[in-house]
Amino acid sequence: FPHILHHILSCPEMSHIITFMPHGRAWKVLKPEELESQVLGKFFRQSKYASFSRQISGWGFRRITQGADKNCYYHELFLRGMPHLLKYIKRPASCKKLPTDPKNEPDFYQISKLYPIPNYYE
């Protein structure tokens, strides 16, 4: 799942539907209906947005609930241009949805000022 998702996010022709944020540490679904109708069925067994959302949670992605990245998803090992890190993402044994913690959500724009992600693509 992470490899396919990274591939989708790396396709410029899909960036109007689903895209990495400018800092490259989080991503966002811009058009859920188009993702469901045009993308999911091509790459995954499921073609429903709700199933895709469960997969996101099941793989340990977290949703940001406030700030500039509101409604974006992130995983510490899921970074733009760094597919070599994906092999370290493991699906947790229990697929419980991780609770949101607005007080401790990362500010990726501040982090990127100190530790920018290299500007290269696959």
Secondary structure, 3 states (H helix, E strand, C coil): CHHHHHHHHCCHHHCCCEEECCCCCCEEECCHHHHHHHHHHHHCCCCCHHHHHHHHHHCCCEECCCCCCCCCEECCCCCCCCHHHHHHCCCCCCCCCCCCCHHHCCCHHHHHHHCCCCCCCC
